[in-house]
């Protein structure tokens, strides 16, 4: 009879990584920042993503941006390191990240509120907490199948930290939080892309897409066909 062999507990764990980003702020309503968005990318950490990550790295290197941390909002707005790039180059960088997300075996979700209808930051925290709580409840059995849920966030906003800690810890049995450096995690950059496209989707619905945004995406038909529709297929509904 063979003796029992006990492996470290970590080797038994089935982990789900959730990469989280946000767009907007908890201040008063402003016409230029009407929404608050939280995005999540869900990755079963037994799934190998080395191939799409390598493809993304190769694509960015071919454009002239090796080891580049992609920030999709500034790409569209032609800000920061993208301020001197032509639209075709910026679009190639954006499309590289879009292709990466489409070919990754991940699920996605976004949560958004319109600040026009919110009285203060306390109500914003409450509404976002309820949206995320409802999502967890709707997918409770699937989430419960993981031994560990690991939250990856860059601690960008204190209110989001509070929401994530209170909601996930109260509803799931084992949760860990890891502060991330965006440049080190492609899936965190994918979550940034989700925020950007959710904001564009909301602007399409409210007919507030700017001329510069439309120039970047080409036209409304191309925007829906090449960006909004493909990303909608990744949503964990």
Buried (B, 14 or more C-beta within 10 A) or exposed (E): EEEEEEEEEEEEBEBBBBBBBBBBBBEEEEEEBBBBBBBBBBBBBEEEBEEBBEBBBEBBEEBEBEEBBBBBBBBBBBEEEBEEBEBEBBBBBBBBBBBBBEEBEBBBBBBBBEBEEBEEBEEBBEBBBEBBBEBBEEBEEEBBEBBBBBBBBBEEBEBBBEBBBBBBEEBBEEBEBEEBEBEEBBBBBBBBBBBBBBBBBBBBEEEEBEEEBBEBBBEEEEBBEBBBEBBEEBEBE
